């Protein structure tokens, strides 16, 4: 089981391209607090199903600028949902795990997978950066 979070960094409008670095920084810094609020808001669900806190959090940063167009695994939800400035200050602190393979969409037609099409033109270069796998939405 996993939680997939999609963050639109840039593309679709030139103003988003101009402030892409700032948007990426804000999403990266504040997303742990958002995840913490998510866990708090659904506290009853997590109390009845504590195994959900072990779900891997996959963060998709969508951008037409290759530097910001990437996918990261932030580990189990209970570790990813830390106060801002916590464990994701330095992504190198997160130890890789063998079950952190990039998720793949269903092979058959389904309604559970995130749509693979977008109105935003994405770059075709999806080479890994800084030890993290990067993927455009079309390659998923």
Secondary structure, DSSP 8 states (H G I E B T S, - for coil): -EEEEEEE-S-SSHHHHHTHHHHHHHHHHHHHHHHHHHHHHTHHHHHH-GGGGG-EEEEEEE-SSTTT-EEEEEEEHHHH---TTSTTSSGGGS---TT-------SS--SSS-----SS---S----BTTB----GGG-
